[in-house]
Amino acid sequence: MTVPLTQHRLADGPTRRAIVQGGALMVGFALAGVRTRARAATGDAGPRPVDPNEVDSFLAVNGDGTVTVFCGKVDLGQGLRIAMRQIAGEELGIGIDMIKYIEGDTTLTPDQGRTSGSNGIQRGGMQLRRAAATARQALIELAAQRLNAAPDDLVAKDGEVRPKNGAKNGANNGGAGIKFAELIGGRSFNLKLNPKAPLKDPATYTLVGKPLPRPDVPAKCTGGFTYMQDFSVPGMVHARVIRPPAIGAKLIGVDEASIKHLPGASVVRIKDFLAVIADDEWTAVRAARALRAQWSEWSGLPAQDKLIATLRADPEVTDEVLVTRGQQGPSAQSGAVSRSASYFWPMQSHGSIGPSCAVANVRSDAATVWTASQGTHGNRKTFARFLGLPEEKVRLIYLDGAGCYGMNGHEDAAADAAIVSRAVGRPVRVQWSRQDEHGWDPKGPPQLLDISGAVDPAGRILTWRTEMWLPQTTRGLPDIPLLGPAAAGLDNVRGLQPGLISQNADPPYAADNVQVLAHWLKDAPLRPAPIRSPGKPANCFAVESFTDELAAAAGLDPIEFRLSGLADPRGIEAIRRAAALMNWQSRPSPGANKSAPVMRGRGFAYVHYKHSESYVAMGMEVAVERGSGRIRVERVACAHDCGQIINPDGVRAQVEGSILQTLSRVLMEEVQFDRSRVTSVDWSSYPILRFPDVPKLDIVLIDRPTQPPLGAGEAACSPVGAALANTVFDATGARLRTVPFTPERVKAALSAV
């Protein structure tokens, strides 16, 4: 039953034309103190371009002399809001305080792709740099005409173009410059990005490379920041989605009379989609609890204790050889030692502290959705299709939510809000519960890897074979009730891409014969989606753990073993810098205190992320309690090379966050489920790392100002599991090959030594 509610039409935010006109700038209701909203003194002449090949899509010089940066990438907490300002300000010659910032709005910002894969700065930032360099060159050429000067004799600095010191400019030699606003304020550049526009020399940088403070932190620390969960619009109603008792259950019936005692509460049902709405959130919560619904039974999940066997036995697999290099066939050698091992990484939730939330206003002719999604532009087409609207009539606006780094429930909540808003003709806010978030967010998928290999007495890897079982599915949103013929052939938002999760499954070290074979599973037991550094923590856990096993088999020090097979000078430097942080003393593993009540050790792991991006070397020191099986990580030392560093404080925070989040995943996190549903739906059944468990972090950042910037949001996740497993082996002589490293698994491994 659809509730007869009056439609409320929203003012859905500013146009680009209004912004660049200058006029009165103010903090907008949707832009949370970081983005800007403007009202023009004159009328609106229509939207400006959002084509990523156009300078005007990225930059606008406003009538008051400020510059607005439009960024399609969004700040999920990784510090893009300051880093992007630094990039634009550096190339334009303007201070940070004169830069306004708008992000992730499909009407105002260019489509730079999903904010993922550590490509915010690496790709999005470099597009902005090129746009700013093109704009600077254009401003200088405009000023040259006005000043009757040669462009090479002028410089863009402090928001104006002026003669360089000592420039030969005739009557204008040493004269005053011309402000950007006077040259082009409020007007368009009408230029394509120029791939040959000269970039500034890093030796002259005044903004890039500096640890400038993030603009969003003060309000976040004082409780004044507007998160997605805090956002509201006039005329909004609150909704709660009713989840079935089993993942594949169908809705049989609903007793709407069961909530008639709650004034204003009503039911929304579309096929198997069931929700309640109310004018206030507490009434919606009570209605969701009180509503009686009948669901069919379903028990299609595999038994959790047989999950590994289920993956191996899946009859619907597609085999693919991903890597083949070196001589083919066996590499026999006198004295060679062979090893083989299996490693398993479980399904994991994102574990976002705040449950997902979204607001939608769907009308007959247009829709606006406020969402914490990492992919507003990519989702626009999806939402347009299932809402039956032209793409240009659908607007998605990013607001900060609880961290996801992949795809938690944010996009699902946005779809929920859009579905209910269309049904009731009102703006709708959907807030998930903790049980919704843990039970229904898409999961990081299970990964199973078998590795075998041989090493000679000198430490040369002779053979290496990785065999991996991975889900091939690319599902994004769950099944959406079809709301009209336009929904036919719905393209879901991007889910898990197979290529992402198969990277770093081969060693970065020299080997005579390497092969990687993937068994692509048709699906995963629970809906899979990217989770921070998709696939690489599991792959690196297996590869770097097995590297350590080969080093131990050869009786060699773990770091010396790695260095002997590595040729990349940047990787070698990262390893040496991390070893120096630890004051590493050369010896084979394990150490000598394997029988102590509290066993201590040190271990190591290394990754060249995706074999093409950042370099991370990581050492750890741990204490393992023999009686309890508890692991205490006491220290992590990390050397991190992501090329040119835009903001060292931002990079350091990303490295710290990557380490701590992945320590939590390795030590504690595993989705529990029965044959019908997820059962780990609270913090007791799905614990995460807490403040008392945080180790000492020693991080050295290797800055390379003349090299391209690489991603810093994911790479440091990858070696954490292997570094910890190798450290535990050094302390105890026991190998941990299944994540998470719970006390029970530690004790079982100790008993097997």
N, C-alpha and C positions, 0 to 999 in steps of 0.2 A: 504494500500500500504506500503510495506517495503522499506525503503531507502537503496540503495546499498552503504554501507560504508565499508571501509577496516577494518578488525578485527585487534585489537591491543592486543598483548599478554603481560600480566603483570608479573612482578616478584612478586609473591603473598605472600611474607613474608618468615621468617626464618623457618628452621626446628629445632627440638629440639636438634638433633645431633650437628648442628652448634653452638647452644647456649652453650652447656656444654663443647665444646672443648676449650672454653676460647677465645683466639685470640682477635681481635679488637672488642670491644663492642661499639655500637653507638646507638643513638636515631633513631628509625625507622620511616619511613614516616607514617605508620599506627598506631604507638604506642604512639604518643602524649606525649613524655617526661616522661611517667610513666612506660611504658613497654620497653623492650629492644630487639634489633635485633643484631644478631651476624653473622659475616662471619668467617668461620673456616680457619685456616692456612692450614689444610689438607682437603681432600675431605669429602663429606657428605656420611655417612654410612647408611642413611635411618632414618625414623621416630622412635621416642622413644615411650614408651607405654603411653596411656591415660586412662588406666584402674584404677578406683578409689580404687582398692584393692592393687595397687602397689605403693611402696614408690617412685619409679622413676617417677611416674606420677605427683607427687607433688613437688619434690625437685631435684635439681641438684647442685652438688659441682663443680664449674667451675675451669678451669685450673689456673686462676689468683687468686683463693682463695675466690672469691665471691660465693654466693649461689643464685640460681634462684628459686623463688617460682612460681609454676604454679597453678593458681586458676580458677576453673570452675565457681565460683560465680563472679559477676561483681559489681563494685562500681558505684552505681547510685547517689552518693552524700552522702551515709551513712557512709563513712569513712572506708570501708573495706581495702583500699590500705595500710593504716597504721596499722589497727588492725590485719590483717593477717600477716604482717611483725612482729608485736609484738609477736604473737602466735608462729610463726616459730622460730624467733630469740631467744625467751625465752627457748624453748625446746632444740634447737640446741646448744645454747651457742655462739651466734654470734651477733654482733651489727647491728642495723638497717641500718647503712650506708653501710654495706657489702651485703645487700639483694637486688637483682633485682626482678622485679615483672612482670608477664604476666598473663592476665586475659581474660576469655571469648572467647578464640580462639579455635575452635573445632578441629584444627589440633594439637595444642600444649598443651591444658589443659584438665584435666579429666572432665568427665560429672558428675557434682555434683548436677544436677537438676536445675530447674529454680530459679533465685534469687527472691524469693517471700516468703510470709508468715513469715517474720522476722526470716528466718532460715539461713541467711548468716553466722553468727557466730555460732549460735546454732547447726547447722549441718555441714556446710562447714568448718567452723573454727575448729570444733572438729575433723574432718577428717584430716585436716592439722596438728593439734596438735599431733594426733596419728602417722602420717607419720614422723613428725620431731622427736618424741620420739623414734620411731623405728630406724631412721637414727642415732640418737645420740648413742643409745646402740650399733649399728653396728660399728660406728667409735671408740667407746671406746674399743670394743673387738679387732678391728684391731690394735689399738695402744698398747693394752696389749701384743699382740704377739711381736710387734716390741720392746717394752720396757722391755719385760720379767717381767711383773708386773701383779698383780691381777686386773681384771676390777673394783672391788669395791674400789681400791686405786687410781683410775684415775677420772678425771673430764673433761668434755667438756666446755671450756670457752675461750672467745675471739678468736674463730675460730681455736682453737687447742685443742688437748687432752694432758693433763699434769698431773703429780702426784698431789694428794691432799696435803695440808700442813700436814707434819708429817707422810705421808704414808711410809710404810716399803717396799721399792722397791730395796733393795740391792744396786748395783752400780748405779742405777738410782734414788735413793732417793733424792728428791729435784732437780732433773735434769730438763733440758729443755723439753718442750712438742713437739708434732709433729703436724704440721698444717694440717687442713682438706684437703687442696689441695694435700699435699704430700701423704696422706693416700688413697685418692680416686678421686682426682681432674680429671675431664673429663671422668670418668668411671661410670658405672651403679652400683647401690646397688644390683639389682636383688633380692629384698626382698618383701614379702607381708607385709601389715600393720599388726603389732603385737598388738592384743588387750590387751596383758598383758605387753607391754613395759612400764616400770615405768615412770610416769609423775613427773615433778618437784614439789616440795613442794611449795605451794603458799607463804609460809613464806620467801622463798628465792628469790622471783621474783625481777627482776631489770627492766623489760620492761613492762610486763603485769600489768595493773592497773595504768599506768602513762599517763598523758595527753600529749602525744607526738604529735607534729604538723603533719597535713596531708601534704603529699608531693605534692598534686595537687593544693593546694590553692594559692601559690604565682603566678603561671602562670595564674590561673583563675582571680586573682585580678588585674593583670597587662595587661590582654588582649593577653597573649602569648599562651594560651592553645588552642589545636586543638580539637574542638568539631566535632561531626559528620557533622554538618552543614558547617564546614570550610574545610572538607576533600576533596581532589581531587586526581586523578591519571592521568598519561599521557594518552593522546588520548581520554579523556572522553568527552561525549556529555551531554547536559542538557535536561531534559524532564519535562513536566508538564502533569499531567493526567487531562482530561476533565471530569468533574462531570456532571451527568444528573440533570435536574431540579426537579426530584422526585426520591426517593430512589429505587423504583422498576421499573423505566422506562427502556425501551428497545431502543437500537439505531436503528433508521430507515434509516438514510442517513447522509452523510458527504460531504460538498462542499470543496474539497481540494483546489480549486482555490481561496478560500477566504483568503488564507495566501500566495499566490504566490508573493506578494509584499515584503515579508520578506526573504531576501537572506539566504539560508541554512536551512530554516525551512521546516520540513516535517511531515507527518502524520503517525502514527502507529495505526492500527485498528485490533483488534482480537475479533470477535463477538461483545459484548457490551462494550468491553474495548477500550477506545479511549485516545490517547495521542499525543502530539507534541514533536519533538526534534529539537535542534539547537546547534550550536557550542558554543554559549554563553547563559548565563541564561536570560538576558534581552530579547533577541530575542525569547526565549522559552516562557517567560511570555507574550509578545505581541502576539505571535502566538496563545496561549491558549485563549486570549481575543478575537482575531479576527476570529478564526475558527468558521464557521457556521455548526451546526449539528442539525439534527431533531430527536427528541425523542418521544416515546409514552407517553401517560398520565398514571398516577398512583396515587391513593389516598387511600392507604390501612392502614394508621395509624388511631388509634382511636382519637376521639376528646379529646383534652388535659383536658378540664374542666370536662370530664366524665371518666377520667383515673381510679380513685379509683373504681367507679361503674363497669367499664370494667373488672378490675382485679377480683372483687368479683363474677362477673357473668360469667367468663370464663368457658365454658363447658368442656374444655379439661384439667382437673386438675387431679393430682394423689395425694391422701391423704396418709400421713405417720405420725404415732405417733413417735416423736423423743425422747421424755422424758416422763417417767412415774415413779414416786417415791412417797413413803409414802402410807398412807391408801387410798383406793379408795372410791369414793362416797362423798357426802356432809359431811362437818364437821361443824355441827350446834353448836352454843354456845351462851349462854345468853350474850347480850351486844355486840356481834360481829357486825362489820360494813363492808358492802360489797361495792365494787366499780367496775366500768368497764370503759374502755376508748379505743379509737382507735388512732393509731399513724401512720404517713405516712412520708416516706423518698422518695424524687423524683429521677428521672434520673438525673445524673450529668456527666459532661465532666471532663477529667483530667485537663483541663485548662492549658496545658503546655505553658510556656511563649514563647518558640521557636517552631514553627511548625516542624513536623516530616520530616526526611530526611534519605536517604540511598544511597549507591553507590553499583553497581553490575557489575561484569565482567563475563558474561556467554559465554563460548566457546562451541564448539561441544563436547569436551571431559572432561570439568571440569568447575567449577564455583566458584567464590569468591564473597561473599557479605559482605560489611561493614555496620554494623547496630547498632543502640542503643538499640536493643532488650534485655530484661531481660532473654531471654531463647535461647541463640544461639545453644546450644546442642540439645534442644528439637525441634527447628525449622529445624535443619539440615535434618532430615528425610523428613519433609514436603516439603522443597525446592527441595530435590533430586527427590521426586516423581512427583512434578508438572513440573520439568524441564526435567524429563526423564533421569536422570543421576544416576550412582551408588552413594550410600551415601558417600563412601570414596573419591569421586571426588568432593564433595561439601564442601566448607570451609566458615564458618561464623566467622567474627572477630568483637568483640565488640569495639565500640567507644562511648564516652560520648555524650548523646543527652540532650535535655531538659527533666526535670524530668517527670517520668511517674508513678512510684509506682503502678504498676498493668499492664495495657496494653493500652497505648494510640495508636497513629497512627504509631509508629516506625515499627512494623512488617508489617503493610499494605504498608508503603512506601518501605520497603525492597522487598516485593513481586512485587510492581509496577516496581521497578528498575530491578529486575530479569526478569520480563516479557518483558520489553522494550529492555533490553540488549540482550536477546536471539533473539528478532525479528530483531535487527539492526546489531548484530555482533560486537558491540563496548562496552566499559565500559560506563555505564550510571549513571548519578546522578539525582535522583528524589527529588525535594524539594516541600513539601506541602506549601500551602498558609494558612493564618489565617482562611479563610473561609473553606478550606479543613479540617483543624484540628478540629475546633469547629463543623463543619457540619457532618464529616464523621469518626471521631475517635469512637471506640466502647465506650459505656456509662456504667457507674455504674448504675445498674438496679433499678427500683422502688421496694420499700418494704412496705408492709402494714401489720400492726400487731394489732390485737385486744387482749386486756388483761383484765381479770376479776379476782377478788380475794376477800378475806375477812381477816380481822385482828381482834384480840380480844383486849379488853381494855388495856392489858399489853404489847401490841405490838407484839404478836406472830402471824405470818402469818399462817392462817388456810388453806386456799385454794389459789391456783394460777393456772391459765390456760392461756397459750399463744397460739393464733391461728394466723398463718402467711401465707401470700400469696407471693410466691417467684418464680422467673423463674428457670426452671430446665435445660435450654439449656446450652450446653458446646461449642457453636460455638466460633471459634477463628478468623481466617482470613475470609474476605468476599469471595463470590464465585469467584474463579479464573478461567479465561479462560483456558479450557483444551488444553494443548500444545502438546498432544501426548498420545498414549495409556498408558504410564506409569503413567499418572495422574488419571487413573480410580481408584476409591476407595480412593481418597485423604484423608489422615488423617490431619485435620487442627491442627494448634498449639493449645496448651491448652487455652481454654477460661475460662468461669466462672464455677467453680466446685460447685455443690449444697451443699456439706458438708461444704464448706468454709463460705457460707453466712447464714447458719442456726445456727452458734455457738453463745453462750452467749444469747440465747433467754429464758433461765430460770434463776431464781434468784440464787445468790451465798449464800443466807441466809437460815436458817432453816425454813422449812414449813411442815405442816402436809400432804399436798397433792399437788403435782405439776404435771402438764401435759403440754407438748408442742406438738401442732399439726401443721404440714406443709401442705399447699395446693400447690403442685408443679405445676406451670404453664408451659405449653408446651413451651412457648417462651416469650420474652419481646417485647414491641412495637418497640424499637430500639435495634440494635445488642448489647448485653451486654458483659461486660468483667470485670475482677477484677479491682477495684480501691482501693486505699490504705486502708488496713484493711478490706478486702471484707466482707460486711454484718454486721460486728460487730458494727460500729458506729450507724447504724439504730436499731439493736437489743438492744444495750445497752441504746440508747436513749429511747426506749420504756420501757425496764425493769427497768432502774434506775429512770425514770420519774414516773412510776407506783409505785415503791418502795416509792418514796417521797409522792405520793398521799395517800398511806396507812399510812405512818407516820403522815401526816397531819390529816387524818381521826381519828387516835388514839390520836391526840393531843400531839405527842411526838417530841422531837428534832430529826432532820433528821440523825445526826451522831449517837446519842445514840440508835436510832431505828436500824440502821445498825449493830452496834457493838453487840447489844443484840442477833442478829440472826447469828453471824459469829463465827466460831470456829477456822479458820485457823490463826495461830499466825502471819504469814507473812502478811496476809491481815489486821489483826488488827493493826499491827505496821504501815503499810502504811497509814491507816486511821488516826491513832493518830498523825503521823508525819505531815500529811497534815493539820490536824486540828490545830496543834501547830503553823504551818507556818501562819495560818490565825488568830491566837489568837481567836479561835472560842468560842463564848459565847452561852451556852446552852439555847435554847428556841424553841418552835414550830414555824413553818412557817404557814402563812406569817407574815412579820414584821408589824410595827405600822405606817409606813408612806405611806400607799397605796393611799392616796388622794393628795399627794404633786405634784407640777408641774413636778419636777424631782424626781422620786422614786428610792431609792437605796436599795439593798438587797444583801444577800450572800446565796450561795447554794452549793450543794455537790453532787458528784457521785463517784462510785467505780466500778472497774472491776478486776476480776481475768481472764486475757486474755485467751480465749479458755478453761477456767476452769483448765488449766494445765501449763500456761506459766507465763508471767510477771504480777506483781501486780501494779495497778495504782489507786491512790486516788487523787481526784481533787476537789478543791474548787474554787469558783469565786466570784468576786464582780462586780456588774454592776450598771449602771445608766440608767433608762428608762424615756425618755421624753414623758410626757402624750400627749402633743399637736401634736408632729410629729410622735410618735410611734417608734422613733429611739432608738435602744439599743446601749449603749456604754459599752463595756467590759473594765473595768478599771484595773482589776488584776486577774491573774490566779495563784493559788498555787497548786503545784503538788508534790506528793511523788511517787517515781518510784523505783520498785525493780525488776531488771532483772537478779538476781543472781550475778555471778562473772562479774565484769566490766573489759573489756579489755582496753578500752580507755575512761576515764570519759568525756573528751571534746567531743568525738564522740557521746557518749550516750546523753549528754546534748543537743547537736545540734539536734539529732534525736527527742528527746522529745519536744524541742521548735518547730521544724518543724511540728511535728504531731499536736501539739496544734493549731498553726497558720493556717495550711492548713485546718484543720477541722472546726475551727471558720469561715473561709471563706465559707466552704460548708454549715454550719448551718445558717449563717446570710444572704448569698447572692445567692448561686448557685442553679440554676434549669434550666434544658434544656427546651427550648421553642420549640414547633413544631406545624405545622398545619397537615392537613390530608395527605400531600405529602412529607414533608421534615422537617429538623431541621431549625428553623428560628433564633435561638440565635447564630449567627456566628461571632460575634465580641465582644470586651470588653465592649461595651455599653449595649448590650442585654444579655451578660453573664459576669457580673462584678465579680471581685475577691477582696479579702482583700488587702488594700493598706497600705503603711507605716504609715500614720497618725492614722490608726485604730488599730495598734499593742498595746496590753495592756502590763502592767508590768508583767513579768514572774518570779515567785519565784519557783525554782525547787530544791528539795532535792533528791539526788541519794543514795539509800540504797545498799551499796556494800556488797556482800557476797562471799568473795574470795574462800571459800571452797565448794561453791555450783556450779552446772553447769551453764554456761552462757545461758541466755534466750534471746529472740529477743527484740530489742529496737526500731525497725523501724516502728511498727504499733500500739502497745498497747495503747499508750497515745492518739491515735485518738478516741478510743472507748467511753470514758466517757464525751467527750467534749459537745456533744449535750444535754445530760441529765443534766450535771452540769449547762449549760447555762439556760435551760428551768426551772430547779428548782430554780435558782437564780432569774430569772424573776418572778416566782411565789412568792418568798419570798418578792420581792420588790413591787409587784402589786396585788397579789391575783389572777392573771389570768394565766391559763394554756395554754401553747403553745404546740400543739401536731402535727403540720405539719411543716416540714422543706421546705424551709428556713424561718427564722423568719423575714420576711420583715416588714417594717413599717406599711403597710396596714394590715397585719395579726395581728400585735401587737395591732393596734387600734381596730380591730374587736374583739379581745379577751378582751380588756379593756372595751369595750362597753357592753360585755356580763356578766361582773362581777356584 
